[in-house]
């Protein structure tokens, strides 16, 4: 499979295209929306075909929380760069502190385009684990944001 993600259904303020970056909504009638600030903490990305979908009977859209997904990206990016959200529901190159994903491919177009990413957990307050790589599954067990893990561990390199 080209993409494999862990997703959960969330209600949204409108129907979003696959690859749209979403954040938690302040509105009472929906749980997710596009960001209104660049660099805002990200909930996830609208999934194309999740490998595992939690709350599949609930209303809303499948939002990828972890794994590999296509995402709408604005501007040039290089493989392994950290990505943050912009105010249009797109990913852009950003700093590690606010990143929600790592680019898995380079694209030098200075316009909106689709690109493959790996959704990443927010590192613990002590920063990223030391060394040139780590097992994402081990890192996820340390994070209080984790709801569930896939059965296989994903090896990721920074």
C-alpha positions as CSV (number, residue, x, y, z in Angstrom):
1,X,0.0,0.0,0.0
2,X,1.2,3.5,-0.7
3,X,-0.5,5.0,2.3
4,X,-1.4,3.4,5.7
5,X,-2.9,5.4,8.5
6,X,-4.7,5.2,11.8
7,X,-7.8,7.4,11.6
8,X,-10.8,8.4,13.7
9,X,-14.1,9.9,12.7
10,X,-14.6,13.6,13.7
11,X,-17.4,15.9,12.9
12,X,-16.3,18.9,10.8
13,X,-17.8,22.3,10.1
14,X,-18.0,21.5,6.4
15,X,-16.9,18.6,4.1
16,X,-13.2,18.8,3.5
17,X,-11.1,17.3,0.6
18,X,-8.7,14.5,1.4
19,X,-5.3,15.8,2.5
20,X,-6.7,18.9,4.3
21,X,-4.9,19.6,7.6
22,X,-7.5,20.0,10.5
23,X,-7.3,21.4,14.0
24,X,-9.8,21.2,16.9
25,X,-12.8,23.5,16.3
26,X,-14.0,26.1,18.9
27,X,-17.6,25.7,17.5
28,X,-20.0,23.7,19.5
29,X,-21.5,21.9,16.4
30,X,-18.2,20.4,15.1
31,X,-15.0,18.9,16.4
32,X,-12.6,19.8,13.6
33,X,-12.0,22.7,11.2
34,X,-9.1,24.2,9.2
35,X,-6.6,26.3,11.2
36,X,-7.1,30.0,11.6
37,X,-3.4,30.6,12.6
38,X,-0.3,29.3,11.0
39,X,1.5,26.8,13.2
40,X,-1.5,25.9,15.3
41,X,-1.5,22.5,16.9
42,X,-2.9,19.9,14.4
43,X,-5.5,17.3,15.1
44,X,-4.8,15.4,11.8
45,X,-5.3,15.2,8.1
46,X,-8.4,14.1,6.2
47,X,-7.7,10.5,5.2
48,X,-8.1,8.9,1.8
49,X,-8.4,5.3,2.9
50,X,-7.4,4.5,6.5
51,X,-5.9,1.2,7.3
52,X,-7.7,1.3,10.6
53,X,-10.7,3.5,11.3
54,X,-11.8,4.1,14.9
55,X,-15.5,5.1,15.6
56,X,-16.3,4.1,12.0
57,X,-20.1,4.3,12.7
58,X,-19.9,7.8,14.0
59,X,-20.8,10.8,11.8
60,X,-18.0,12.9,10.3
61,X,-14.9,12.5,8.3
62,X,-12.0,10.1,8.7
63,X,-9.1,12.1,10.1
64,X,-5.7,10.4,10.0
65,X,-3.9,10.7,13.4
66,X,-0.8,8.7,12.6
67,X,0.9,7.1,9.6
68,X,1.5,7.9,6.0
69,X,-1.0,10.1,4.2
70,X,-1.2,12.4,1.2
71,X,-1.5,16.0,2.3
72,X,-2.1,19.4,0.7
73,X,1.2,21.3,0.8
74,X,1.8,24.9,-0.1
75,X,5.2,26.0,-1.3
76,X,8.4,24.0,-1.8
77,X,9.4,21.3,0.6
78,X,12.3,18.9,0.9
79,X,12.2,15.3,2.1
80,X,12.6,15.1,6.0
81,X,11.6,18.7,6.6
82,X,9.1,19.4,9.5
83,X,5.7,20.6,8.5
84,X,3.2,22.9,10.2
85,X,-0.3,24.0,9.3
86,X,-1.2,27.3,7.5
87,X,-4.6,29.0,7.8
88,X,-5.9,27.4,4.6
89,X,-5.7,23.7,5.8
90,X,-2.4,23.1,4.0
91,X,1.0,22.0,5.3
92,X,4.0,24.3,5.0
93,X,7.6,24.0,6.0
94,X,8.0,25.0,9.6
95,X,9.9,24.6,12.8
96,X,10.3,21.4,14.8
97,X,8.5,22.9,17.8
98,X,5.1,23.2,16.1
99,X,5.5,20.4,13.5
100,X,2.9,17.7,13.1
101,X,4.5,15.7,10.2
102,X,7.7,15.0,8.3
103,X,7.8,15.3,4.5
104,X,8.5,11.9,2.8
105,X,9.3,13.5,-0.6
106,X,10.6,16.7,-2.1
107,X,8.6,19.0,-4.2
108,X,10.0,22.4,-5.3
109,X,6.8,23.8,-6.7
110,X,6.0,27.2,-5.2
111,X,2.2,26.5,-5.4
112,X,-0.3,24.2,-3.7
113,X,0.3,20.5,-4.4
114,X,-0.2,17.1,-2.9
115,X,2.7,15.4,-1.2
116,X,3.3,12.3,1.0
117,X,4.0,12.8,4.7
118,X,4.3,10.9,7.9
119,X,2.2,12.1,10.7
120,X,4.3,12.3,13.8
121,X,3.6,12.5,17.6
122,X,4.5,15.6,19.4
123,X,7.9,14.9,21.1
124,X,7.9,14.8,24.9
125,X,8.9,18.1,26.6
126,X,12.5,16.8,26.8
127,X,12.8,16.9,23.0
128,X,13.4,14.1,20.5
129,X,15.1,10.9,21.5
130,X,18.8,11.0,21.0
131,X,20.5,9.2,18.1
132,X,19.9,9.2,14.3
133,X,16.7,7.2,14.5
134,X,14.1,5.6,16.8
135,X,11.1,3.3,16.7
136,X,7.9,5.4,16.5
137,X,6.0,2.8,18.6
138,X,8.4,3.2,21.5
139,X,8.1,7.0,21.3
140,X,4.3,6.8,21.1
141,X,4.1,4.8,24.3
142,X,5.7,7.8,26.1
143,X,3.2,10.3,24.7
144,X,0.0,11.2,26.6
145,X,-1.7,12.1,23.2
146,X,-1.9,8.5,22.0
147,X,-5.3,6.9,21.7
148,X,-4.2,3.6,20.1
149,X,-1.3,2.0,18.3
150,X,-1.1,0.0,15.1
151,X,0.1,-3.6,15.6
152,X,3.4,-3.0,13.8
153,X,6.0,-0.5,14.7
154,X,7.1,2.1,12.2
155,X,10.8,2.8,11.9
156,X,11.4,6.5,11.3
157,X,14.5,8.4,10.7
158,X,15.1,12.1,11.3
